[in-house]
Amino acid sequence: MLVNAKEMLTKAKAGKYAVGQFNINNLEWTKAILETAQELRSPVILGVSAGAGKYMCGFKTVAAMVDAMVDSLAITVPVALHLDHGTYEDCYKCIDAGFSSIMFDGSHYPIEENIAKTKELIDVCAQKGLSLEAEVGSIGGEEDGVVGMGECADPNECKMIADLGVTMLAAGIGNIHGKYPENWAGLSFETLDAIQQKTGDMPLVLHGGTGIPADMIRKAISLGVAKINVNTECQIAFAEAVRKYIEEGKDLQGKGFDPRKLLAPGSQAIKDTVKEKMELFGSVGKA
C-alpha cells in the first residue's frame, strides 16, 4: 500500500531526521531499496525521473511493479512513489498512473507561471490524496538534460511557494546533481537558515545528496531538511560491484552469466549504500 509523503516528512522534520528518496532504475533497484527499508524499519521514498520512467516502459509500468512488489515482499514500512523533477505534463501522467507523490519542477518558468501551475496541481493532489513537492531556484548539475549551476534560492520566493500549500519544498542552496566538482563551494547554510525561518514547519528537500560530506548532511537536517535525494551514489556502487564480478571472471564460472547471479553483487551494493544513508539521515527504526 503506497502512501503519500506528508506524514513521514512531517514526523521527520519534527524529529530532526530525514527520509531518503532513493531513485529507482529497474527491478533490482526497487527490490534492494524496499528490502533495506523493511530490514531497517525506515520509511522510504522511491524516486522516478522522467528518463527512468521512460526506460521502464512508462509510469504505469513503474507503479504496477512497485505496487506488486510492496505486496509480494510484505513491506509494512511507509513507501511513497514519487515523480522526481516532473514536467507539468508528467505530473498528470503520474497522477493517472497511481503514484502517491509528485514533484512539479516549475523552476524554469517565470515565478508567476510557476505559482499558477503549482496552485492547480495542489488542488488536484489534494483531491487525490497525493503529496506535492515544488522547487525554487535551480538545483545545479545535470538532471535529464537540464543543466543548472547550483544557485541559491530566494527565501522570499520560497515563502511564496510554501504558502500556496505544497507538502515539501526543494530549495537550491548550492547543491548539485551528480558528482561534485573539486572547486564546489559547499552548501549555503545561511540561505537554508533564512528559508527555514520564512517557511516554518514546511519540510525542506535536499537534492543532489551524493557526495555531500556527512557533517554537512547532519547540519542541513538540523536546519529543517526532512527529505534527501540519493541517486548517483547507488549507481556508482552498483557499477563497481558488477565490474568487480566480471573482472574476477565469475561470469565464466558455472552459470555465473545468469543475470540473477551477475547482478546480485550490484544489488547488494545498493543495499549497503541505502543502509549507510538511512543511518546517516537518522530514519532507521522510525517506521
C-alpha positions in Angstrom: 0.0 0.0 0.0 1.7 3.2 -1.2 1.3 6.3 1.0 1.9 10.0 0.2 5.0 11.6 1.8 3.2 14.1 4.0 3.1 12.2 7.3 6.5 10.7 7.0 8.1 14.1 6.3 6.1 16.0 9.0 7.4 13.4 11.5 10.9 13.7 10.2 11.0 17.5 10.4 9.6 17.4 14.0 12.0 14.6 14.9 15.1 16.2 13.3 15.9 13.4 10.9 15.4 13.0 7.2 13.7 10.4 4.9 15.8 9.3 2.0 14.4 9.4 -1.6 16.3 6.8 -3.5 15.8 6.8 -7.2 14.8 3.6 -8.9 16.0 2.5 -12.3 14.8 -1.1 -12.7 13.5 -4.1 -10.7 16.8 -4.8 -8.9 17.0 -1.2 -7.7 13.4 -1.2 -6.4 13.7 -4.6 -4.7 17.1 -3.7 -3.0 15.7 -0.4 -1.7 12.4 -1.8 -0.4 14.1 -4.8 1.3 16.6 -2.4 3.0 13.9 -0.1 4.2 11.9 -3.1 5.7 15.0 -4.5 7.4 15.9 -1.2 9.0 12.3 -0.2 9.8 12.7 3.0 7.9 10.1 5.0 5.8 11.3 5.4 2.2 10.5 7.4 -0.9 11.1 5.8 -4.3 12.0 8.5 -6.8 11.4 8.1 -10.5 12.8 10.6 -13.0 11.2 11.2 -16.4 14.2 9.3 -18.0 13.9 6.3 -15.7 10.1 6.2 -16.2 10.6 6.1 -20.0 13.3 3.4 -19.6 11.0 1.3 -17.5 8.2 1.4 -20.2 6.2 4.3 -18.7 4.9 5.4 -15.4 2.1 2.9 -15.3 4.6 0.0 -15.6 6.6 1.5 -12.7 3.5 2.0 -10.5 2.3 -1.6 -11.2 5.7 -3.0 -10.4 6.2 -1.1 -7.2 2.6 -1.9 -6.0 3.1 -5.6 -6.7 6.5 -5.7 -5.1 5.3 -4.0 -1.9 2.7 -6.7 -1.7 4.8 -9.7 -2.6 7.7 -8.7 -0.3 5.2 -8.0 2.5 6.6 -4.5 3.0 5.0 -2.8 6.1 7.0 0.4 6.3 5.6 3.5 4.7 6.6 3.7 1.0 5.9 6.7 -1.2 6.3 6.5 -5.0 7.4 9.9 -6.2 7.9 11.6 -9.5 11.3 13.4 -9.5 11.6 16.7 -11.3 8.3 16.3 -13.2 7.2 18.5 -16.0 3.7 19.8 -15.9 2.6 17.0 -18.4 4.5 14.2 -16.5 2.8 15.3 -13.2 -0.6 14.4 -14.8 0.7 11.2 -16.2 1.9 10.1 -12.8 -1.3 11.1 -11.1 -3.2 8.9 -13.6 -0.6 6.0 -13.2 -1.2 5.7 -9.4 1.9 7.5 -8.0 1.4 8.7 -4.4 3.6 11.8 -4.6 4.8 14.1 -7.3 7.4 16.8 -7.8 6.5 19.7 -10.1 9.7 21.3 -11.2 8.5 24.7 -12.4 11.8 26.4 -11.6 12.4 27.3 -15.3 9.1 29.1 -15.6 8.7 32.8 -14.6 7.7 32.9 -10.9 4.1 33.9 -11.8 3.6 30.9 -14.1 5.3 28.6 -11.7 2.8 29.8 -9.0 -0.2 29.3 -11.3 0.7 25.8 -12.3 1.7 24.9 -8.8 -1.7 26.1 -7.4 -3.5 24.0 -10.0 -1.5 20.9 -9.1 -2.0 21.5 -5.4 -5.8 21.3 -5.9 -5.6 18.1 -8.0 -3.2 16.4 -5.5 -5.4 17.5 -2.5 -8.5 15.8 -4.2 -6.5 12.6 -4.9 -4.6 12.5 -1.6 -1.1 12.9 -3.1 1.8 14.9 -1.7 3.4 17.6 -3.9 7.0 18.9 -3.9 7.8 22.2 -5.5 11.2 23.7 -6.4 12.6 27.2 -6.1 16.0 28.1 -7.5 17.6 25.7 -9.9 19.5 22.7 -8.5 22.9 22.5 -10.2 24.3 19.8 -12.3 22.5 17.8 -15.0 19.1 16.3 -14.5 17.7 14.7 -17.6 19.4 17.2 -19.9 18.6 20.3 -17.8 21.9 21.9 -16.6 22.0 24.3 -13.6 24.9 25.8 -11.7 23.7 25.3 -8.2 22.0 28.6 -7.5 20.8 29.7 -4.1 17.0 30.2 -3.9 15.5 33.5 -2.8 13.9 32.9 0.7 11.0 35.3 -0.2 10.2 33.3 -3.3 10.4 30.1 -1.2 7.8 31.6 1.2 5.5 32.5 -1.7 5.5 28.9 -3.0 5.3 27.3 0.5 2.3 29.5 1.4 0.4 28.0 -1.6 0.1 24.8 0.4 2.7 22.4 -1.1 3.8 19.5 1.0 7.5 20.0 0.7 9.9 22.4 -0.8 13.1 21.8 -2.7 15.2 25.0 -2.5 18.6 25.4 -4.1 21.3 26.0 -1.5 24.4 25.5 -3.7 23.7 21.7 -4.1 24.1 20.0 -7.5 23.1 16.7 -9.1 25.7 14.1 -9.9 29.3 14.2 -8.7 30.5 17.4 -7.0 33.4 19.2 -8.7 36.7 19.8 -7.0 36.0 23.5 -6.6 32.5 23.1 -5.1 31.9 25.9 -2.6 29.7 23.7 -0.2 26.1 24.2 0.9 25.0 27.7 1.9 23.6 27.2 5.4 22.9 30.9 5.6 20.4 30.5 2.8 18.9 27.3 4.3 18.5 29.0 7.7 16.8 32.0 6.1 14.5 29.7 4.1 13.5 27.7 7.2 12.8 30.9 9.1 10.4 32.0 6.3 8.7 28.6 5.7 8.3 27.4 9.3 7.2 23.8 9.6 7.5 23.1 5.9 9.7 20.0 5.3 12.6 21.1 3.1 14.2 18.9 0.5 17.9 18.5 -0.4 18.6 17.3 -3.9 21.9 16.0 -5.0 22.6 14.1 -1.8 25.5 12.1 -3.4 28.9 13.4 -2.3 27.8 15.9 0.3 30.0 15.3 3.4 28.3 13.7 6.3 28.7 16.7 8.6 27.0 19.0 6.1 24.1 16.5 5.8 23.7 16.5 9.5 23.8 20.3 9.7 21.2 20.5 6.9 18.9 18.2 8.8 19.3 20.3 11.9 18.1 23.3 9.8 14.9 21.8 8.6 15.8 19.4 5.7 13.5 16.4 6.1 14.0 14.7 2.7 17.3 13.9 1.0 17.6 12.6 -2.6 20.2 10.0 -3.5 20.7 8.5 -6.9 24.2 8.8 -8.3 25.8 7.1 -5.3 23.7 3.9 -5.8 24.5 3.9 -9.5 28.3 4.1 -8.9 28.2 1.4 -6.2 26.1 -0.9 -8.4 28.5 -0.4 -11.4 31.6 -1.0 -9.3 30.3 -4.2 -7.8 29.2 -5.7 -11.2 32.5 -4.7 -12.8 34.5 -6.4 -10.0 32.4 -9.6 -10.5 33.1 -9.6 -14.2 36.8 -8.7 -13.9 37.3 -11.6 -11.5 35.9 -13.9 -14.2 32.9 -15.1 -12.1 30.6 -14.8 -15.0 32.6 -17.5 -16.7 32.3 -20.0 -13.8 29.4 -22.4 -13.9 26.2 -20.4 -14.7 27.8 -17.1 -13.5 26.4 -15.4 -16.6 22.8 -15.8 -15.3 21.6 -12.2 -14.7 20.4 -13.2 -11.3 24.0 -14.0 -10.3 25.6 -11.3 -12.4 23.6 -8.5 -10.9 23.5 -9.9 -7.3 26.7 -8.1 -6.2 25.3 -4.8 -7.6 22.0 -5.3 -5.8 24.0 -5.9 -2.5 26.0 -2.7 -3.2 22.8 -0.7 -3.5 21.5 -2.2 -0.2 24.8 -1.3 1.6 24.6 2.3 0.2 21.0 2.7 1.2 21.7 1.3 4.7 24.6 3.8 5.1 22.4 6.7 4.0 19.4 5.7 6.2 21.8 5.5 9.2 23.3 8.9 8.4 19.8 10.5 7.8 18.5 9.1 11.2 15.5 7.3 9.7 16.3 3.8 11.0 13.6 2.5 13.3 11.3 5.4 12.5 8.7 3.5 10.5 
